[in-house]
């Protein structure tokens, strides 16, 4: 999931923009098992997939 710009006023977390190309690439990587070693929480409220990998 990603933080949305419209929710920033309520959450205090800035919104993130992820391009469609990056979204599809991240999805393929997840489905392909490249991130199976990461806990589910690593994918919560991030921007691109590289943020999950960075920890």
N, C-alpha and C positions, 0 to 999 in steps of 0.2 A: 504494500500500500504506500501511498505517498501523501505528504501533507499538502493540503489545498490552500491556495491563496485566500479564498473567501473565509476560511476558518482561522486565519492568522489572528484576527482581532479577538477571538475567543480562546485560542490555545496558547498564543504567544510564540508559537513556532512559525518561522517563515515558510511560505509555500515553496514548492520545488516544481520545476518544469522538466519533463522528460520527453524527448522527441519520440515519435511513433517508431522510428527506426531503432532507437535505443531500447524502447519497450519490447519490441519484438525480439531483438537480440538477447535481452535479458531473460525473456520468457523461454526462448530456445535453450539457453544455457541452463536454466533451472530444470526444465523438462529433461534435458540431456544428462542430468546428474552432476554437473560441474560444481554445484553448491550443496551437495548432499551432506557435506561435513559441517555445515553451518546450522545453528539452532534456528528454529522458526522465528524467534524474536529478532534475529538479525535483519529480517526483511520488513519489519514493521516501521512505518513512517520514515522511509528513506526516499532519496531521489533515484538515481540510477543504480544499477546492480553493483557497480564498483563500490558504492558506499557500504553495502552488505559485506563485501569481501574485505574492506578496510577495517571493519569491526566497529 
